[in-house]
Amino acid sequence: MASFADITDQLAGQAIELPSWAFGNSGTRFKVFSTPGTPRSVEEKIADAAQVHAATGLAPKVALHIPWDQVDDFAALGRYAEDHGVTLGTINSNTFQDDAYKFGSLTHVDETIRRKAIEHHFTCVDVMDATGSRDLKIWLADGTNYAGQGDIRGRQDRLADSLRQIYDRLGPEQRMVLEYKFFEPAFYHTDVPDWGTSYAHVSALGDKAMVCLDTGHHAPGTNIEFIVAQLLRLGKLGSFDFNSRYYADDDLIVGSADPFQLFRILYEVIRGGGFGPGSDVAFMLDQCHNVEDKIPGQIRSVLNVQEMTARALLVDHDALAKAQADGDVLGANGLIMDAFYTDVRPDLAAWRESRGLPGDPMHAYAVSGYQRTIETDRVGGRQAGWGA
């Protein structure tokens, strides 16, 4: 097994993008909970995200959600972010809240509504032009609840046409990443329910279209690391939305429900060349903090990804390849388990300190006073949350 000293150069380049919406209020479909100090503007979201990066050195970019994070001057917003030590990242579209999209957006049978959804994505590309963002991420709530409600084939044809128009609007250095989700809010069928459907659409578009894999968007029992390996093999894994789930799309802190699954996913990412300076795969969180404080929740999340990445980097690939070739089932599994069970936390703490970062970022934030300050200062106005 590799030593921790052998992997520090690889760890040094790790970056995990933060979602602006993780700093707003959220909850279950029954209730959205408000908390003291919640941001009231996109600038306050960025300021909170900057605290995560300052404590961990892991989160240099903040993803925006349009229209939730709409401003008049995105160039000025980019300068604001840079002044706080971060930059603006992925631009996420939203075609799931307007009443017009009740029966679909990019797949809608009404050409007027479909055009509205396409034009929204053109607006998102305009934002990318202003911010220098590379990726446009598309997640669709489109689907049906009942057999016969819609023409499944026709909806796929309209989706393909809509995506083509958006793709053609991208600049030469920009990408589209198409997310999938097997159910919710559509329950009979979802128009992009799985990695295969997303892959089929992005493959038809071209090299600038990729698949986004959300770790919470799969049926129970799905082998997510197999999907990771396959998409890397096909050259179509564009980005991750990291979170954790017990039952469905729970959007819990990544690694909280099944840390071994996160380890297995990251092992396949490393095995397939999806990690490191030669990779274009973007790591991003997509979580909601319903009962825990938001900034510490994001700190814990990026630390979980870092820890499992470190463990995955410890796997002895040469020894594993030999055990696999020899048919040594238990020996091969033992090499994986040895790396997973290695406690890298003390080494990570010492390494952070050697780089001028807090050895314990959670404690550093707790004693910083920032949480008390925002709870005192952010009084009045409308707190950010779902739809804001």
C-alpha positions in Angstrom: 0.0 0.0 0.0 1.2 3.5 -0.8 2.2 5.8 2.0 0.5 9.1 2.8 3.7 11.0 1.7 3.3 9.4 -1.7 -0.1 10.9 -2.4 0.2 14.5 -1.1 1.1 15.9 -4.5 -2.1 14.4 -5.9 -4.2 15.7 -3.0 -2.8 19.2 -3.4 -4.7 19.7 -6.7 -8.1 18.6 -5.5 -10.9 21.1 -5.9 -14.6 20.6 -5.0 -17.1 23.2 -6.3 -19.7 24.4 -3.9 -23.4 25.0 -4.8 -24.7 28.5 -3.9 -28.1 27.0 -3.0 -26.6 24.9 -0.2 -26.2 28.1 1.8 -29.9 28.9 1.6 -32.8 27.5 3.5 -34.2 24.1 2.5 -36.1 21.2 3.9 -38.4 18.4 2.9 -41.2 18.8 0.4 -43.4 19.5 3.4 -41.5 22.3 5.1 -38.6 24.7 4.3 -36.8 25.7 7.5 -35.3 29.1 8.2 -32.2 29.6 10.3 -30.4 32.7 11.7 -27.7 34.1 9.4 -29.0 32.6 6.2 -27.8 34.6 3.2 -30.2 37.1 1.7 -28.3 37.6 -1.6 -26.0 35.8 -3.9 -23.2 37.9 -2.5 -23.8 36.6 1.0 -23.9 33.1 -0.4 -20.5 33.6 -2.0 -19.1 35.1 1.3 -20.2 32.0 3.1 -18.8 29.7 0.5 -15.5 31.6 0.8 -15.4 30.5 4.5 -15.4 26.9 3.4 -12.5 27.4 1.1 -10.5 29.4 3.7 -10.9 26.6 6.2 -10.2 23.7 3.9 -8.3 24.9 0.8 -10.7 22.6 -1.2 -13.5 24.7 -2.5 -12.2 27.5 -4.9 -15.4 27.7 -7.0 -19.0 28.5 -6.4 -21.7 27.2 -8.8 -24.7 29.5 -9.5 -28.3 28.7 -10.2 -30.2 30.8 -12.6 -32.6 32.6 -11.9 -32.0 32.1 -8.2 -28.7 33.9 -8.4 -29.6 36.4 -11.2 -27.9 39.8 -10.9 -27.6 42.8 -13.2 -23.8 42.6 -13.5 -22.2 39.2 -13.5 -18.8 40.6 -14.2 -19.0 42.6 -11.0 -20.2 39.5 -9.2 -17.1 37.7 -10.4 -14.9 40.4 -9.0 -16.8 40.2 -5.7 -16.1 36.5 -5.6 -12.4 37.0 -6.4 -12.1 39.6 -3.7 -13.3 36.8 -1.3 -10.8 34.3 -2.6 -13.1 32.2 -4.8 -14.3 32.2 -8.4 -17.6 31.5 -10.1 -18.1 28.0 -11.6 -20.8 25.9 -13.1 -24.0 27.6 -14.2 -27.2 25.6 -13.4 -30.4 26.1 -15.4 -33.9 26.0 -13.8 -36.9 24.8 -15.8 -38.8 23.2 -13.0 -40.4 26.0 -11.1 -42.4 28.1 -13.5 -46.1 27.2 -13.9 -45.5 26.9 -17.6 -43.4 23.8 -17.1 -46.1 21.8 -15.4 -46.1 19.3 -18.3 -42.5 19.7 -19.3 -39.9 22.2 -20.5 -37.4 21.1 -23.1 -39.8 18.2 -24.0 -43.0 20.2 -23.9 -45.5 19.6 -26.8 -46.3 23.3 -26.9 -43.7 24.9 -29.0 -44.1 28.3 -27.2 -43.3 26.7 -23.8 -40.4 24.7 -25.3 -39.0 27.9 -26.8 -39.2 29.6 -23.4 -37.2 26.8 -21.9 -34.6 26.9 -24.7 -34.3 30.7 -24.4 -33.7 30.3 -20.7 -30.7 28.1 -21.4 -29.5 30.7 -23.9 -29.6 33.2 -21.0 -27.6 30.8 -18.9 -24.9 30.7 -21.7 -24.9 34.5 -21.7 -24.1 34.3 -18.0 -21.3 31.8 -18.7 -19.9 34.3 -21.2 -19.9 37.0 -18.5 -18.5 34.9 -15.7 -16.0 32.8 -17.7 -17.8 29.6 -16.5 -17.0 26.4 -18.4 -20.0 24.2 -17.7 -23.7 24.6 -18.2 -25.5 21.9 -16.2 -29.0 20.8 -17.1 -31.3 18.9 -14.8 -34.9 18.4 -16.0 -38.0 17.6 -14.0 -39.7 16.7 -17.3 -41.7 13.5 -17.3 -45.2 12.1 -16.8 -47.1 10.6 -13.9 -49.5 8.3 -15.8 -49.3 5.9 -18.7 -50.6 7.6 -21.8 -50.2 11.1 -20.3 -47.5 11.9 -22.9 -45.9 10.4 -26.0 -42.6 9.0 -24.6 -41.0 8.8 -28.1 -42.1 12.3 -29.1 -40.8 13.8 -25.9 -37.4 12.2 -26.6 -37.4 13.7 -30.1 -38.2 17.2 -28.8 -35.6 16.9 -26.1 -32.9 16.0 -28.7 -33.9 19.0 -30.7 -33.9 21.3 -27.7 -30.5 20.1 -26.6 -29.1 20.5 -30.1 -30.1 24.2 -30.1 -28.6 24.8 -26.7 -25.4 22.9 -27.6 -25.0 25.0 -30.8 -25.1 28.1 -28.7 -22.0 27.1 -26.6 -18.7 28.7 -27.1 -15.6 26.8 -28.1 -14.4 26.3 -24.5 -17.8 25.7 -22.9 -19.5 22.4 -22.1 -22.9 21.1 -21.5 -23.3 18.5 -18.7 -26.7 16.6 -18.7 -27.8 15.3 -15.4 -30.2 12.3 -14.9 -32.6 11.2 -12.2 -34.7 8.1 -12.3 -37.8 9.6 -10.6 -39.2 12.6 -8.8 -41.1 14.8 -9.5 -42.3 12.6 -12.4 -43.3 9.2 -11.2 -44.4 7.1 -14.3 -41.5 8.1 -16.5 -38.8 10.7 -16.4 -37.4 12.0 -19.7 -33.7 11.7 -18.5 -34.0 8.8 -16.0 -30.5 7.2 -16.2 -27.0 7.4 -17.4 -27.7 5.6 -20.6 -30.4 8.1 -21.7 -28.1 11.0 -20.8 -25.2 9.3 -22.6 -27.3 8.7 -25.7 -28.2 12.4 -25.9 -24.8 13.8 -25.2 -23.1 11.4 -27.6 -25.4 12.6 -30.4 -24.4 16.2 -29.7 -20.6 16.1 -29.8 -17.5 16.4 -27.7 -18.6 19.4 -25.7 -21.6 17.5 -24.2 -21.0 15.2 -21.2 -22.9 13.3 -18.5 -23.3 14.7 -14.9 -23.6 11.9 -12.3 -25.5 12.8 -9.1 -24.7 10.2 -6.5 -28.2 10.3 -5.1 -30.1 9.8 -8.4 -30.1 6.1 -8.6 -32.4 3.2 -7.7 -31.5 1.4 -4.4 -28.8 -1.2 -5.0 -27.4 0.4 -8.1 -23.7 -0.1 -8.5 -22.7 3.6 -9.0 -19.0 2.9 -9.3 -19.7 0.7 -12.3 -21.4 3.6 -14.0 -18.4 5.8 -13.1 -16.1 3.3 -14.7 -18.2 3.0 -17.8 -18.6 6.7 -18.4 -14.9 7.3 -17.9 -14.1 4.4 -20.3 -16.4 6.1 -22.9 -14.9 9.5 -22.3 -18.3 11.0 -21.3 -18.1 11.6 -17.5 -18.2 15.4 -17.2 -19.0 16.1 -13.6 -20.2 14.8 -10.2 -22.9 16.1 -7.9 -21.8 14.6 -4.6 -24.3 13.9 -1.9 -25.6 10.9 0.1 -28.9 9.1 0.4 -30.6 6.3 2.3 -33.8 6.0 0.3 -34.0 8.3 -2.7 -32.7 11.8 -3.5 -32.1 12.6 0.1 -29.3 15.2 -0.6 -27.5 14.5 2.7 -23.9 15.2 3.4 -21.7 13.2 1.0 -20.3 10.0 2.6 -22.7 10.2 5.6 -24.9 7.2 4.7 -22.3 5.0 3.1 -18.7 6.1 3.3 -17.5 2.8 1.7 -19.6 3.6 -1.4 -17.9 7.0 -1.7 -14.5 5.3 -1.4 -15.4 2.8 -4.1 -16.6 5.6 -6.4 -13.5 7.6 -5.9 -11.3 4.5 -6.4 -12.9 4.1 -9.9 -12.5 7.8 -10.6 -8.8 7.4 -9.9 -8.5 4.1 -11.7 -10.2 5.6 -14.8 -8.1 8.8 -15.0 -10.9 11.0 -13.7 -8.8 12.6 -11.0 -5.7 14.8 -11.4 -4.3 17.5 -13.6 -5.0 15.6 -16.8 -8.8 15.2 -16.0 -11.7 17.4 -17.0 -14.1 15.8 -14.5 -15.6 18.4 -12.2 -16.2 17.6 -8.6 -19.2 19.4 -7.1 -21.5 19.1 -4.1 -25.3 19.2 -4.5 -26.7 19.1 -1.0 -29.3 20.6 1.2 -28.7 21.3 4.9 -32.0 20.9 6.5 -31.2 20.5 10.2 -27.5 21.2 10.4 -25.7 24.6 10.0 -24.9 25.2 6.4 -21.3 26.4 6.4 -20.1 23.6 8.7 -22.2 21.1 6.6 -20.3 22.1 3.5 -16.9 22.0 5.4 -17.7 18.5 6.6 -18.8 17.5 3.0 -15.6 18.6 1.3 -13.5 17.0 4.0 -15.3 13.7 3.5 -14.5 13.7 -0.2 -10.9 14.6 0.5 -10.6 11.8 3.1 -12.0 9.1 0.8 -9.9 10.4 -2.0 -6.8 9.9 0.1 -7.8 6.4 1.1 -8.5 5.5 -2.5 -5.1 6.9 -3.6 -3.5 4.5 -1.1 -4.6 1.4 -3.0 -1.6 -0.6 -4.3 -2.6 -0.9 -8.0 0.3 -3.2 -9.0 -0.5 -5.6 -6.2 -4.2 -5.4 -6.9 -3.6 -6.1 -10.6 -1.5 -9.2 -9.8 -4.1 -10.5 -7.3 -6.8 -10.1 -9.9 -4.7 -11.8 -12.6 -4.0 -14.7 -10.2 -7.6 -15.1 -9.3 -6.8 -14.3 -5.7 -10.3 -13.2 -4.7 -9.7 -12.5 -1.0 -6.3 -11.1 -1.6 -7.6 -8.5 -4.1 -10.5 -7.6 -1.8 -8.1 -7.3 1.1 -6.0 -4.7 -0.7 -9.2 -2.6 -1.2 -10.3 -3.0 2.4 -6.8 -2.3 3.8 -6.9 1.1 2.0 -10.5 1.8 3.1 -9.8 1.1 6.7 -6.7 3.3 6.9 -7.3 6.2 9.1 -5.8 9.1 7.2 -7.3 11.9 9.4 -4.2 12.5 11.5 -2.0 12.7 8.4 -4.4 15.0 6.7 -4.5 17.3 9.7 -0.7 17.5 9.8 -0.5 18.1 6.0 -3.1 20.9 6.2 -1.1 22.6 8.9 2.1 22.3 6.8 0.2 24.2 4.1 -1.0 27.0 6.4 -4.5 25.6 6.8 -6.3 24.6 10.0 -5.6 21.1 11.0 -9.2 20.8 12.1 -11.3 23.0 9.8 -14.5 22.2 11.6 -13.1 23.5 14.9 -11.4 26.5 13.2 -14.8 27.6 11.8 -16.6 27.0 15.1 -14.2 29.4 17.0 -13.8 31.9 14.2 -16.9 33.9 15.3 -18.2 34.1 11.7 -21.4 32.2 12.5 -22.2 34.6 15.4 -21.4 37.6 13.2 -23.8 36.6 10.4 -26.6 35.7 12.8 -26.3 39.2 14.3 -25.8 41.1 11.1 -28.2 39.4 8.7 -31.4 40.7 10.2 -34.3 41.7 7.9 -34.7 41.1 4.2 -35.7 37.9 2.5 -33.6 34.8 3.3 -32.4 32.8 0.3 -33.9 29.4 -0.2 -35.7 27.2 -2.7 -36.8 29.6 -5.4 -34.6 32.5 -4.3 
